[in-house]
Amino acid sequence: MISSSWPTPGSHRATAVRRAIRNPGAKAIFLPKYSPDLNLIEQVFSKLKPLLGKADARTVEAVAATVGQLFELFTPQEYANFRNAGCASV
């Protein structure tokens, strides 16, 4: 059982929270639940995940080798997205 001290999903949308935000005249603007456009690394993951699934690698070693091979399919701009998302070693 989850402790009652933890907020439930969507608790930021509760009426009391909305009133607290609006009281000083602010407005809450909610982001979409999932938007690759708002997270550069998600653009790369959205290309990698289906390719990795098709490769059918099922061991840690096979997944690592496959990911290494799949990265050869990425463009320089996609690598820049990794760097811009904080993955500077890539």
PyMOL Python script that loads the backbone (N, CA, C, O; Angstrom):
from pymol import cmd

cmd.read_pdbstr("""\
ATOM      1  N   MET A   1       0.843  -1.194   0.000  1.00  0.00           N
ATOM      2  CA  MET A   1       0.000   0.000   0.000  1.00  0.00           C
ATOM      3  C   MET A   1       0.875   1.240   0.000  1.00  0.00           C
ATOM      4  O   MET A   1       1.878   1.289   0.712  1.00  0.00           O
ATOM      5  N   ILE A   2       0.513   2.236  -0.783  1.00  0.00           N
ATOM      6  CA  ILE A   2       1.273   3.471  -0.873  1.00  0.00           C
ATOM      7  C   ILE A   2       0.906   4.362   0.299  1.00  0.00           C
ATOM      8  O   ILE A   2      -0.262   4.504   0.661  1.00  0.00           O
ATOM      9  N   SER A   3       1.923   4.951   0.874  1.00  0.00           N
ATOM     10  CA  SER A   3       1.710   5.841   2.008  1.00  0.00           C
ATOM     11  C   SER A   3       0.845   7.026   1.594  1.00  0.00           C
ATOM     12  O   SER A   3       0.977   7.541   0.483  1.00  0.00           O
ATOM     13  N   SER A   4      -0.029   7.450   2.478  1.00  0.00           N
ATOM     14  CA  SER A   4      -0.917   8.570   2.174  1.00  0.00           C
ATOM     15  C   SER A   4      -0.158   9.887   2.091  1.00  0.00           C
ATOM     16  O   SER A   4      -0.718  10.888   1.644  1.00  0.00           O
ATOM     17  N   SER A   5       1.128   9.909   2.519  1.00  0.00           N
ATOM     18  CA  SER A   5       1.901  11.143   2.438  1.00  0.00           C
ATOM     19  C   SER A   5       2.407  11.396   1.018  1.00  0.00           C
ATOM     20  O   SER A   5       2.832  12.506   0.698  1.00  0.00           O
ATOM     21  N   TRP A   6       2.363  10.373   0.173  1.00  0.00           N
ATOM     22  CA  TRP A   6       2.792  10.544  -1.217  1.00  0.00           C
ATOM     23  C   TRP A   6       1.639  11.107  -2.031  1.00  0.00           C
ATOM     24  O   TRP A   6       0.496  10.682  -1.864  1.00  0.00           O
ATOM     25  N   PRO A   7       1.932  12.067  -2.919  1.00  0.00           N
ATOM     26  CA  PRO A   7       0.844  12.593  -3.754  1.00  0.00           C
ATOM     27  C   PRO A   7       0.389  11.540  -4.754  1.00  0.00           C
ATOM     28  O   PRO A   7       1.188  10.738  -5.237  1.00  0.00           O
ATOM     29  N   THR A   8      -0.868  11.552  -5.049  1.00  0.00           N
ATOM     30  CA  THR A   8      -1.390  10.621  -6.033  1.00  0.00           C
ATOM     31  C   THR A   8      -1.143  11.184  -7.426  1.00  0.00           C
ATOM     32  O   THR A   8      -0.974  12.396  -7.566  1.00  0.00           O
ATOM     33  N   PRO A   9      -1.117  10.345  -8.462  1.00  0.00           N
ATOM     34  CA  PRO A   9      -0.936  10.874  -9.813  1.00  0.00           C
ATOM     35  C   PRO A   9      -2.009  11.909 -10.118  1.00  0.00           C
ATOM     36  O   PRO A   9      -3.192  11.702  -9.851  1.00  0.00           O
ATOM     37  N   GLY A  10      -1.575  13.010 -10.675  1.00  0.00           N
ATOM     38  CA  GLY A  10      -2.523  14.061 -10.999  1.00  0.00           C
ATOM     39  C   GLY A  10      -2.880  14.956  -9.825  1.00  0.00           C
ATOM     40  O   GLY A  10      -3.769  15.799  -9.944  1.00  0.00           O
ATOM     41  N   SER A  11      -2.202  14.791  -8.686  1.00  0.00           N
ATOM     42  CA  SER A  11      -2.550  15.604  -7.518  1.00  0.00           C
ATOM     43  C   SER A  11      -2.307  17.085  -7.769  1.00  0.00           C
ATOM     44  O   SER A  11      -2.924  17.930  -7.121  1.00  0.00           O
ATOM     45  N   HIS A  12      -1.418  17.410  -8.699  1.00  0.00           N
ATOM     46  CA  HIS A  12      -1.167  18.815  -9.023  1.00  0.00           C
ATOM     47  C   HIS A  12      -2.376  19.449  -9.708  1.00  0.00           C
ATOM     48  O   HIS A  12      -2.435  20.669  -9.862  1.00  0.00           O
ATOM     49  N   ARG A  13      -3.336  18.626 -10.119  1.00  0.00           N
ATOM     50  CA  ARG A  13      -4.545  19.148 -10.753  1.00  0.00           C
ATOM     51  C   ARG A  13      -5.706  19.294  -9.759  1.00  0.00           C
ATOM     52  O   ARG A  13      -6.811  19.674 -10.145  1.00  0.00           O
ATOM     53  N   ALA A  14      -5.457  18.999  -8.511  1.00  0.00           N
ATOM     54  CA  ALA A  14      -6.512  19.067  -7.499  1.00  0.00           C
ATOM     55  C   ALA A  14      -7.033  20.500  -7.359  1.00  0.00           C
ATOM     56  O   ALA A  14      -6.311  21.465  -7.610  1.00  0.00           O
ATOM     57  N   THR A  15      -8.272  20.613  -6.961  1.00  0.00           N
ATOM     58  CA  THR A  15      -8.919  21.916  -6.832  1.00  0.00           C
ATOM     59  C   THR A  15      -8.141  22.846  -5.906  1.00  0.00           C
ATOM     60  O   THR A  15      -7.951  24.018  -6.233  1.00  0.00           O
ATOM     61  N   ALA A  16      -7.690  22.346  -4.760  1.00  0.00           N
ATOM     62  CA  ALA A  16      -6.961  23.188  -3.808  1.00  0.00           C
ATOM     63  C   ALA A  16      -5.660  23.702  -4.418  1.00  0.00           C
ATOM     64  O   ALA A  16      -5.269  24.847  -4.190  1.00  0.00           O
ATOM     65  N   VAL A  17      -4.998  22.857  -5.186  1.00  0.00           N
ATOM     66  CA  VAL A  17      -3.744  23.268  -5.824  1.00  0.00           C
ATOM     67  C   VAL A  17      -4.027  24.333  -6.885  1.00  0.00           C
ATOM     68  O   VAL A  17      -3.308  25.327  -6.983  1.00  0.00           O
ATOM     69  N   ARG A  18      -5.060  24.121  -7.661  1.00  0.00           N
ATOM     70  CA  ARG A  18      -5.418  25.106  -8.687  1.00  0.00           C
ATOM     71  C   ARG A  18      -5.758  26.454  -8.062  1.00  0.00           C
ATOM     72  O   ARG A  18      -5.367  27.498  -8.584  1.00  0.00           O
ATOM     73  N   ARG A  19      -6.481  26.435  -6.953  1.00  0.00           N
ATOM     74  CA  ARG A  19      -6.826  27.692  -6.271  1.00  0.00           C
ATOM     75  C   ARG A  19      -5.560  28.383  -5.761  1.00  0.00           C
ATOM     76  O   ARG A  19      -5.430  29.603  -5.870  1.00  0.00           O
ATOM     77  N   ALA A  20      -4.629  27.603  -5.206  1.00  0.00           N
ATOM     78  CA  ALA A  20      -3.392  28.187  -4.680  1.00  0.00           C
ATOM     79  C   ALA A  20      -2.575  28.836  -5.798  1.00  0.00           C
ATOM     80  O   ALA A  20      -1.915  29.853  -5.583  1.00  0.00           O
ATOM     81  N   ILE A  21      -2.625  28.250  -6.979  1.00  0.00           N
ATOM     82  CA  ILE A  21      -1.901  28.824  -8.113  1.00  0.00           C
ATOM     83  C   ILE A  21      -2.605  30.077  -8.610  1.00  0.00           C
ATOM     84  O   ILE A  21      -1.959  31.088  -8.886  1.00  0.00           O
ATOM     85  N   ARG A  22      -3.915  30.015  -8.722  1.00  0.00           N
ATOM     86  CA  ARG A  22      -4.683  31.140  -9.260  1.00  0.00           C
ATOM     87  C   ARG A  22      -4.788  32.317  -8.291  1.00  0.00           C
ATOM     88  O   ARG A  22      -4.931  33.462  -8.721  1.00  0.00           O
ATOM     89  N   ASN A  23      -4.719  32.045  -6.992  1.00  0.00           N
ATOM     90  CA  ASN A  23      -4.907  33.088  -5.984  1.00  0.00           C
ATOM     91  C   ASN A  23      -4.019  34.303  -6.232  1.00  0.00           C
ATOM     92  O   ASN A  23      -4.525  35.425  -6.212  1.00  0.00           O
ATOM     93  N   PRO A  24      -2.710  34.131  -6.468  1.00  0.00           N
ATOM     94  CA  PRO A  24      -1.889  35.318  -6.721  1.00  0.00           C
ATOM     95  C   PRO A  24      -1.966  35.806  -8.174  1.00  0.00           C
ATOM     96  O   PRO A  24      -1.253  36.732  -8.562  1.00  0.00           O
ATOM     97  N   GLY A  25      -2.834  35.178  -8.966  1.00  0.00           N
ATOM     98  CA  GLY A  25      -3.011  35.624 -10.346  1.00  0.00           C
ATOM     99  C   GLY A  25      -2.232  34.814 -11.367  1.00  0.00           C
ATOM    100  O   GLY A  25      -2.191  35.179 -12.542  1.00  0.00           O
ATOM    101  N   ALA A  26      -1.620  33.732 -10.943  1.00  0.00           N
ATOM    102  CA  ALA A  26      -0.871  32.878 -11.868  1.00  0.00           C
ATOM    103  C   ALA A  26      -1.817  31.931 -12.593  1.00  0.00           C
ATOM    104  O   ALA A  26      -2.979  31.783 -12.215  1.00  0.00           O
ATOM    105  N   LYS A  27      -1.315  31.309 -13.617  1.00  0.00           N
ATOM    106  CA  LYS A  27      -2.103  30.361 -14.382  1.00  0.00           C
ATOM    107  C   LYS A  27      -1.262  29.098 -14.595  1.00  0.00           C
ATOM    108  O   LYS A  27      -0.091  29.185 -14.963  1.00  0.00           O
ATOM    109  N   ALA A  28      -1.855  27.940 -14.365  1.00  0.00           N
ATOM    110  CA  ALA A  28      -1.166  26.667 -14.588  1.00  0.00           C
ATOM    111  C   ALA A  28      -1.370  26.254 -16.039  1.00  0.00           C
ATOM    112  O   ALA A  28      -2.491  26.237 -16.547  1.00  0.00           O
ATOM    113  N   ILE A  29      -0.272  25.926 -16.687  1.00  0.00           N
ATOM    114  CA  ILE A  29      -0.334  25.416 -18.056  1.00  0.00           C
ATOM    115  C   ILE A  29       0.294  24.032 -18.024  1.00  0.00           C
ATOM    116  O   ILE A  29       1.487  23.889 -17.754  1.00  0.00           O
ATOM    117  N   PHE A  30      -0.507  23.020 -18.299  1.00  0.00           N
ATOM    118  CA  PHE A  30      -0.043  21.642 -18.199  1.00  0.00           C
ATOM    119  C   PHE A  30       0.542  21.179 -19.519  1.00  0.00           C
ATOM    120  O   PHE A  30      -0.012  21.439 -20.587  1.00  0.00           O
ATOM    121  N   LEU A  31       1.659  20.497 -19.431  1.00  0.00           N
ATOM    122  CA  LEU A  31       2.280  19.904 -20.608  1.00  0.00           C
ATOM    123  C   LEU A  31       1.545  18.630 -20.981  1.00  0.00           C
ATOM    124  O   LEU A  31       0.870  18.039 -20.138  1.00  0.00           O
ATOM    125  N   PRO A  32       1.663  18.199 -22.224  1.00  0.00           N
ATOM    126  CA  PRO A  32       1.079  16.912 -22.593  1.00  0.00           C
ATOM    127  C   PRO A  32       1.740  15.792 -21.793  1.00  0.00           C
ATOM    128  O   PRO A  32       2.867  15.944 -21.320  1.00  0.00           O
ATOM    129  N   LYS A  33       1.043  14.673 -21.644  1.00  0.00           N
ATOM    130  CA  LYS A  33       1.604  13.565 -20.870  1.00  0.00           C
ATOM    131  C   LYS A  33       2.917  13.088 -21.458  1.00  0.00           C
ATOM    132  O   LYS A  33       3.831  12.722 -20.718  1.00  0.00           O
ATOM    133  N   TYR A  34       3.023  13.086 -22.769  1.00  0.00           N
ATOM    134  CA  TYR A  34       4.236  12.626 -23.408  1.00  0.00           C
ATOM    135  C   TYR A  34       4.421  13.425 -24.675  1.00  0.00           C
ATOM    136  O   TYR A  34       3.562  13.409 -25.556  1.00  0.00           O
ATOM    137  N   SER A  35       5.519  14.113 -24.773  1.00  0.00           N
ATOM    138  CA  SER A  35       5.773  14.902 -25.963  1.00  0.00           C
ATOM    139  C   SER A  35       7.248  14.827 -26.322  1.00  0.00           C
ATOM    140  O   SER A  35       8.065  15.500 -25.693  1.00  0.00           O
ATOM    141  N   PRO A  36       7.609  14.026 -27.316  1.00  0.00           N
ATOM    142  CA  PRO A  36       9.006  13.949 -27.736  1.00  0.00           C
ATOM    143  C   PRO A  36       9.561  15.302 -28.159  1.00  0.00           C
ATOM    144  O   PRO A  36      10.766  15.538 -28.063  1.00  0.00           O
ATOM    145  N   ASP A  37       8.694  16.189 -28.626  1.00  0.00           N
ATOM    146  CA  ASP A  37       9.158  17.502 -29.052  1.00  0.00           C
ATOM    147  C   ASP A  37       9.717  18.323 -27.897  1.00  0.00           C
ATOM    148  O   ASP A  37      10.516  19.234 -28.115  1.00  0.00           O
ATOM    149  N   LEU A  38       9.309  18.012 -26.682  1.00  0.00           N
ATOM    150  CA  LEU A  38       9.764  18.769 -25.526  1.00  0.00           C
ATOM    151  C   LEU A  38      10.998  18.165 -24.870  1.00  0.00           C
ATOM    152  O   LEU A  38      11.546  18.754 -23.938  1.00  0.00           O
ATOM    153  N   ASN A  39      11.440  17.021 -25.328  1.00  0.00           N
ATOM    154  CA  ASN A  39      12.588  16.347 -24.745  1.00  0.00           C
ATOM    155  C   ASN A  39      13.424  15.776 -25.891  1.00  0.00           C
ATOM    156  O   ASN A  39      13.047  14.779 -26.506  1.00  0.00           O
ATOM    157  N   LEU A  40      14.555  16.411 -26.170  1.00  0.00           N
ATOM    158  CA  LEU A  40      15.365  16.037 -27.331  1.00  0.00           C
ATOM    159  C   LEU A  40      15.807  14.580 -27.324  1.00  0.00           C
ATOM    160  O   LEU A  40      15.839  13.939 -28.374  1.00  0.00           O
ATOM    161  N   ILE A  41      16.145  14.057 -26.167  1.00  0.00           N
ATOM    162  CA  ILE A  41      16.617  12.675 -26.127  1.00  0.00           C
ATOM    163  C   ILE A  41      15.489  11.702 -26.471  1.00  0.00           C
ATOM    164  O   ILE A  41      15.750  10.604 -26.963  1.00  0.00           O
ATOM    165  N   GLU A  42      14.239  12.095 -26.217  1.00  0.00           N
ATOM    166  CA  GLU A  42      13.111  11.238 -26.563  1.00  0.00           C
ATOM    167  C   GLU A  42      12.987  11.055 -28.068  1.00  0.00           C
ATOM    168  O   GLU A  42      12.491  10.028 -28.532  1.00  0.00           O
ATOM    169  N   GLN A  43      13.435  12.043 -28.831  1.00  0.00           N
ATOM    170  CA  GLN A  43      13.415  11.904 -30.283  1.00  0.00           C
ATOM    171  C   GLN A  43      14.326  10.760 -30.721  1.00  0.00           C
ATOM    172  O   GLN A  43      13.993  10.006 -31.635  1.00  0.00           O
ATOM    173  N   VAL A  44      15.471  10.640 -30.066  1.00  0.00           N
ATOM    174  CA  VAL A  44      16.399   9.553 -30.380  1.00  0.00           C
ATOM    175  C   VAL A  44      15.823   8.226 -29.886  1.00  0.00           C
ATOM    176  O   VAL A  44      15.856   7.228 -30.606  1.00  0.00           O
ATOM    177  N   PHE A  45      15.296   8.213 -28.662  1.00  0.00           N
ATOM    178  CA  PHE A  45      14.730   6.969 -28.126  1.00  0.00           C
ATOM    179  C   PHE A  45      13.557   6.487 -28.964  1.00  0.00           C
ATOM    180  O   PHE A  45      13.361   5.281 -29.115  1.00  0.00           O
ATOM    181  N   SER A  46      12.767   7.416 -29.515  1.00  0.00           N
ATOM    182  CA  SER A  46      11.619   7.003 -30.317  1.00  0.00           C
ATOM    183  C   SER A  46      12.052   6.306 -31.599  1.00  0.00           C
ATOM    184  O   SER A  46      11.293   5.515 -32.159  1.00  0.00           O
ATOM    185  N   LYS A  47      13.248   6.585 -32.065  1.00  0.00           N
ATOM    186  CA  LYS A  47      13.793   5.880 -33.234  1.00  0.00           C
ATOM    187  C   LYS A  47      14.463   4.574 -32.807  1.00  0.00           C
ATOM    188  O   LYS A  47      14.361   3.564 -33.504  1.00  0.00           O
ATOM    189  N   LEU A  48      15.147   4.595 -31.665  1.00  0.00           N
ATOM    190  CA  LEU A  48      15.899   3.431 -31.207  1.00  0.00           C
ATOM    191  C   LEU A  48      15.004   2.285 -30.749  1.00  0.00           C
ATOM    192  O   LEU A  48      15.273   1.126 -31.066  1.00  0.00           O
ATOM    193  N   LYS A  49      13.942   2.597 -30.006  1.00  0.00           N
ATOM    194  CA  LYS A  49      13.115   1.535 -29.406  1.00  0.00           C
ATOM    195  C   LYS A  49      12.523   0.561 -30.421  1.00  0.00           C
ATOM    196  O   LYS A  49      12.638  -0.646 -30.210  1.00  0.00           O
ATOM    197  N   PRO A  50      11.899   1.007 -31.502  1.00  0.00           N
ATOM    198  CA  PRO A  50      11.355   0.017 -32.448  1.00  0.00           C
ATOM    199  C   PRO A  50      12.449  -0.777 -33.160  1.00  0.00           C
ATOM    200  O   PRO A  50      12.266  -1.957 -33.459  1.00  0.00           O
ATOM    201  N   LEU A  51      13.583  -0.135 -33.430  1.00  0.00           N
ATOM    202  CA  LEU A  51      14.685  -0.855 -34.070  1.00  0.00           C
ATOM    203  C   LEU A  51      15.221  -1.943 -33.148  1.00  0.00           C
ATOM    204  O   LEU A  51      15.520  -3.052 -33.589  1.00  0.00           O
ATOM    205  N   LEU A  52      15.340  -1.616 -31.871  1.00  0.00           N
ATOM    206  CA  LEU A  52      15.821  -2.595 -30.895  1.00  0.00           C
ATOM    207  C   LEU A  52      14.820  -3.733 -30.740  1.00  0.00           C
ATOM    208  O   LEU A  52      15.214  -4.891 -30.603  1.00  0.00           O
ATOM    209  N   GLY A  53      13.535  -3.415 -30.760  1.00  0.00           N
ATOM    210  CA  GLY A  53      12.507  -4.453 -30.667  1.00  0.00           C
ATOM    211  C   GLY A  53      12.562  -5.412 -31.842  1.00  0.00           C
ATOM    212  O   GLY A  53      12.416  -6.622 -31.668  1.00  0.00           O
ATOM    213  N   LYS A  54      12.772  -4.880 -33.035  1.00  0.00           N
ATOM    214  CA  LYS A  54      12.859  -5.726 -34.232  1.00  0.00           C
ATOM    215  C   LYS A  54      14.098  -6.602 -34.218  1.00  0.00           C
ATOM    216  O   LYS A  54      14.101  -7.685 -34.803  1.00  0.00           O
ATOM    217  N   ALA A  55      15.156  -6.139 -33.552  1.00  0.00           N
ATOM    218  CA  ALA A  55      16.403  -6.902 -33.505  1.00  0.00           C
ATOM    219  C   ALA A  55      16.265  -8.157 -32.659  1.00  0.00           C
ATOM    220  O   ALA A  55      17.031  -9.106 -32.824  1.00  0.00           O
ATOM    221  N   ASP A  56      15.296  -8.169 -31.757  1.00  0.00           N
ATOM    222  CA  ASP A  56      15.001  -9.350 -30.939  1.00  0.00           C
ATOM    223  C   ASP A  56      16.176  -9.800 -30.068  1.00  0.00           C
ATOM    224  O   ASP A  56      16.363 -10.996 -29.842  1.00  0.00           O
ATOM    225  N   ALA A  57      16.968  -8.837 -29.579  1.00  0.00           N
ATOM    226  CA  ALA A  57      18.074  -9.153 -28.674  1.00  0.00           C
ATOM    227  C   ALA A  57      17.497  -9.442 -27.290  1.00  0.00           C
ATOM    228  O   ALA A  57      16.679  -8.671 -26.789  1.00  0.00           O
ATOM    229  N   ARG A  58      17.912 -10.540 -26.673  1.00  0.00           N
ATOM    230  CA  ARG A  58      17.302 -10.950 -25.403  1.00  0.00           C
ATOM    231  C   ARG A  58      18.270 -11.107 -24.230  1.00  0.00           C
ATOM    232  O   ARG A  58      17.850 -11.452 -23.126  1.00  0.00           O
ATOM    233  N   THR A  59      19.546 -10.860 -24.458  1.00  0.00           N
ATOM    234  CA  THR A  59      20.496 -10.898 -23.348  1.00  0.00           C
ATOM    235  C   THR A  59      21.137  -9.517 -23.217  1.00  0.00           C
ATOM    236  O   THR A  59      21.086  -8.712 -24.147  1.00  0.00           O
ATOM    237  N   VAL A  60      21.729  -9.252 -22.080  1.00  0.00           N
ATOM    238  CA  VAL A  60      22.387  -7.962 -21.869  1.00  0.00           C
ATOM    239  C   VAL A  60      23.460  -7.748 -22.931  1.00  0.00           C
ATOM    240  O   VAL A  60      23.576  -6.661 -23.497  1.00  0.00           O
ATOM    241  N   GLU A  61      24.234  -8.780 -23.193  1.00  0.00           N
ATOM    242  CA  GLU A  61      25.310  -8.674 -24.172  1.00  0.00           C
ATOM    243  C   GLU A  61      24.759  -8.397 -25.569  1.00  0.00           C
ATOM    244  O   GLU A  61      25.299  -7.566 -26.299  1.00  0.00           O
ATOM    245  N   ALA A  62      23.687  -9.090 -25.939  1.00  0.00           N
ATOM    246  CA  ALA A  62      23.089  -8.912 -27.268  1.00  0.00           C
ATOM    247  C   ALA A  62      22.479  -7.523 -27.417  1.00  0.00           C
ATOM    248  O   ALA A  62      22.596  -6.902 -28.473  1.00  0.00           O
ATOM    249  N   VAL A  63      21.828  -7.033 -26.358  1.00  0.00           N
ATOM    250  CA  VAL A  63      21.241  -5.690 -26.407  1.00  0.00           C
ATOM    251  C   VAL A  63      22.347  -4.651 -26.573  1.00  0.00           C
ATOM    252  O   VAL A  63      22.225  -3.747 -27.399  1.00  0.00           O
ATOM    253  N   ALA A  64      23.428  -4.771 -25.795  1.00  0.00           N
ATOM    254  CA  ALA A  64      24.529  -3.808 -25.883  1.00  0.00           C
ATOM    255  C   ALA A  64      25.139  -3.807 -27.282  1.00  0.00           C
ATOM    256  O   ALA A  64      25.397  -2.744 -27.846  1.00  0.00           O
ATOM    257  N   ALA A  65      25.370  -4.984 -27.840  1.00  0.00           N
ATOM    258  CA  ALA A  65      25.943  -5.077 -29.185  1.00  0.00           C
ATOM    259  C   ALA A  65      24.988  -4.500 -30.226  1.00  0.00           C
ATOM    260  O   ALA A  65      25.414  -3.805 -31.149  1.00  0.00           O
ATOM    261  N   THR A  66      23.715  -4.785 -30.078  1.00  0.00           N
ATOM    262  CA  THR A  66      22.718  -4.308 -31.036  1.00  0.00           C
ATOM    263  C   THR A  66      22.586  -2.798 -30.984  1.00  0.00           C
ATOM    264  O   THR A  66      22.514  -2.147 -32.026  1.00  0.00           O
ATOM    265  N   VAL A  67      22.554  -2.235 -29.791  1.00  0.00           N
ATOM    266  CA  VAL A  67      22.458  -0.775 -29.663  1.00  0.00           C
ATOM    267  C   VAL A  67      23.663  -0.130 -30.338  1.00  0.00           C
ATOM    268  O   VAL A  67      23.521   0.866 -31.047  1.00  0.00           O
ATOM    269  N   GLY A  68      24.827  -0.686 -30.124  1.00  0.00           N
ATOM    270  CA  GLY A  68      26.029  -0.162 -30.779  1.00  0.00           C
ATOM    271  C   GLY A  68      25.900  -0.167 -32.295  1.00  0.00           C
ATOM    272  O   GLY A  68      26.309   0.786 -32.958  1.00  0.00           O
ATOM    273  N   GLN A  69      25.343  -1.217 -32.837  1.00  0.00           N
ATOM    274  CA  GLN A  69      25.151  -1.309 -34.285  1.00  0.00           C
ATOM    275  C   GLN A  69      24.069  -0.334 -34.758  1.00  0.00           C
ATOM    276  O   GLN A  69      24.208   0.294 -35.807  1.00  0.00           O
ATOM    277  N   LEU A  70      23.003  -0.213 -33.985  1.00  0.00           N
ATOM    278  CA  LEU A  70      21.892   0.650 -34.386  1.00  0.00           C
ATOM    279  C   LEU A  70      22.283   2.121 -34.397  1.00  0.00           C
ATOM    280  O   LEU A  70      21.747   2.895 -35.191  1.00  0.00           O
ATOM    281  N   PHE A  71      23.199   2.513 -33.539  1.00  0.00           N
ATOM    282  CA  PHE A  71      23.609   3.915 -33.514  1.00  0.00           C
ATOM    283  C   PHE A  71      24.304   4.336 -34.796  1.00  0.00           C
ATOM    284  O   PHE A  71      24.438   5.529 -35.065  1.00  0.00           O
ATOM    285  N   GLU A  72      24.743   3.379 -35.582  1.00  0.00           N
ATOM    286  CA  GLU A  72      25.321   3.714 -36.882  1.00  0.00           C
ATOM    287  C   GLU A  72      24.261   4.283 -37.829  1.00  0.00           C
ATOM    288  O   GLU A  72      24.600   4.915 -38.829  1.00  0.00           O
ATOM    289  N   LEU A  73      22.988   4.064 -37.521  1.00  0.00           N
ATOM    290  CA  LEU A  73      21.884   4.543 -38.351  1.00  0.00           C
ATOM    291  C   LEU A  73      21.479   5.977 -38.034  1.00  0.00           C
ATOM    292  O   LEU A  73      20.648   6.552 -38.738  1.00  0.00           O
ATOM    293  N   PHE A  74      22.054   6.564 -36.982  1.00  0.00           N
ATOM    294  CA  PHE A  74      21.644   7.890 -36.538  1.00  0.00           C
ATOM    295  C   PHE A  74      22.419   8.984 -37.265  1.00  0.00           C
ATOM    296  O   PHE A  74      23.585   8.810 -37.620  1.00  0.00           O
ATOM    297  N   THR A  75      21.750  10.105 -37.475  1.00  0.00           N
ATOM    298  CA  THR A  75      22.346  11.247 -38.161  1.00  0.00           C
ATOM    299  C   THR A  75      23.149  12.107 -37.180  1.00  0.00           C
ATOM    300  O   THR A  75      22.984  11.985 -35.966  1.00  0.00           O
ATOM    301  N   PRO A  76      24.015  12.973 -37.706  1.00  0.00           N
ATOM    302  CA  PRO A  76      24.734  13.897 -36.810  1.00  0.00           C
ATOM    303  C   PRO A  76      23.788  14.752 -35.961  1.00  0.00           C
ATOM    304  O   PRO A  76      24.096  15.045 -34.806  1.00  0.00           O
ATOM    305  N   GLN A  77      22.650  15.153 -36.513  1.00  0.00           N
ATOM    306  CA  GLN A  77      21.697  15.957 -35.735  1.00  0.00           C
ATOM    307  C   GLN A  77      21.137  15.154 -34.570  1.00  0.00           C
ATOM    308  O   GLN A  77      20.941  15.697 -33.482  1.00  0.00           O
ATOM    309  N   GLU A  78      20.879  13.869 -34.783  1.00  0.00           N
ATOM    310  CA  GLU A  78      20.370  13.033 -33.697  1.00  0.00           C
ATOM    311  C   GLU A  78      21.413  12.883 -32.597  1.00  0.00           C
ATOM    312  O   GLU A  78      21.065  12.842 -31.417  1.00  0.00           O
ATOM    313  N   TYR A  79      22.691  12.800 -32.971  1.00  0.00           N
ATOM    314  CA  TYR A  79      23.746  12.776 -31.954  1.00  0.00           C
ATOM    315  C   TYR A  79      23.798  14.104 -31.208  1.00  0.00           C
ATOM    316  O   TYR A  79      24.043  14.129 -30.002  1.00  0.00           O
ATOM    317  N   ALA A  80      23.572  15.195 -31.910  1.00  0.00           N
ATOM    318  CA  ALA A  80      23.533  16.502 -31.252  1.00  0.00           C
ATOM    319  C   ALA A  80      22.412  16.542 -30.227  1.00  0.00           C
ATOM    320  O   ALA A  80      22.551  17.181 -29.184  1.00  0.00           O
ATOM    321  N   ASN A  81      21.301  15.869 -30.510  1.00  0.00           N
ATOM    322  CA  ASN A  81      20.204  15.817 -29.549  1.00  0.00           C
ATOM    323  C   ASN A  81      20.636  15.139 -28.261  1.00  0.00           C
ATOM    324  O   ASN A  81      20.202  15.539 -27.181  1.00  0.00           O
ATOM    325  N   PHE A  82      21.489  14.111 -28.355  1.00  0.00           N
ATOM    326  CA  PHE A  82      22.027  13.478 -27.151  1.00  0.00           C
ATOM    327  C   PHE A  82      22.849  14.484 -26.353  1.00  0.00           C
ATOM    328  O   PHE A  82      22.681  14.605 -25.140  1.00  0.00           O
ATOM    329  N   ARG A  83      23.721  15.192 -27.023  1.00  0.00           N
ATOM    330  CA  ARG A  83      24.571  16.166 -26.324  1.00  0.00           C
ATOM    331  C   ARG A  83      23.713  17.254 -25.696  1.00  0.00           C
ATOM    332  O   ARG A  83      23.950  17.652 -24.555  1.00  0.00           O
ATOM    333  N   ASN A  84      22.718  17.738 -26.433  1.00  0.00           N
ATOM    334  CA  ASN A  84      21.865  18.808 -25.920  1.00  0.00           C
ATOM    335  C   ASN A  84      21.016  18.347 -24.748  1.00  0.00           C
ATOM    336  O   ASN A  84      20.564  19.172 -23.955  1.00  0.00           O
ATOM    337  N   ALA A  85      20.790  17.041 -24.624  1.00  0.00           N
ATOM    338  CA  ALA A  85      19.991  16.498 -23.521  1.00  0.00           C
ATOM    339  C   ALA A  85      20.875  16.155 -22.320  1.00  0.00           C
ATOM    340  O   ALA A  85      20.394  15.576 -21.346  1.00  0.00           O
ATOM    341  N   GLY A  86      22.159  16.506 -22.380  1.00  0.00           N
ATOM    342  CA  GLY A  86      23.046  16.279 -21.243  1.00  0.00           C
ATOM    343  C   GLY A  86      23.873  15.018 -21.319  1.00  0.00           C
ATOM    344  O   GLY A  86      24.517  14.650 -20.337  1.00  0.00           O
ATOM    345  N   CYS A  87      23.875  14.344 -22.457  1.00  0.00           N
ATOM    346  CA  CYS A  87      24.669  13.124 -22.631  1.00  0.00           C
ATOM    347  C   CYS A  87      25.920  13.476 -23.407  1.00  0.00           C
ATOM    348  O   CYS A  87      26.100  13.024 -24.538  1.00  0.00           O
ATOM    349  N   ALA A  88      26.796  14.288 -22.802  1.00  0.00           N
ATOM    350  CA  ALA A  88      27.948  14.858 -23.511  1.00  0.00           C
ATOM    351  C   ALA A  88      28.979  13.825 -23.923  1.00  0.00           C
ATOM    352  O   ALA A  88      29.779  14.095 -24.818  1.00  0.00           O
ATOM    353  N   SER A  89      28.992  12.657 -23.306  1.00  0.00           N
ATOM    354  CA  SER A  89      30.019  11.664 -23.647  1.00  0.00           C
ATOM    355  C   SER A  89      29.699  10.920 -24.928  1.00  0.00           C
ATOM    356  O   SER A  89      30.543  10.180 -25.433  1.00  0.00           O
ATOM    357  N   VAL A  90      28.512  11.093 -25.462  1.00  0.00           N
ATOM    358  CA  VAL A  90      28.134  10.390 -26.696  1.00  0.00           C
ATOM    359  C   VAL A  90      28.639  11.146 -27.894  1.00  0.00           C
ATOM    360  O   VAL A  90      28.425  10.718 -29.029  1.00  0.00           O
TER     361      VAL A  90
END
""", "prot")
cmd.dss("prot")
cmd.show_as("cartoon", "prot")
cmd.util.cbc("prot")
cmd.orient("prot")
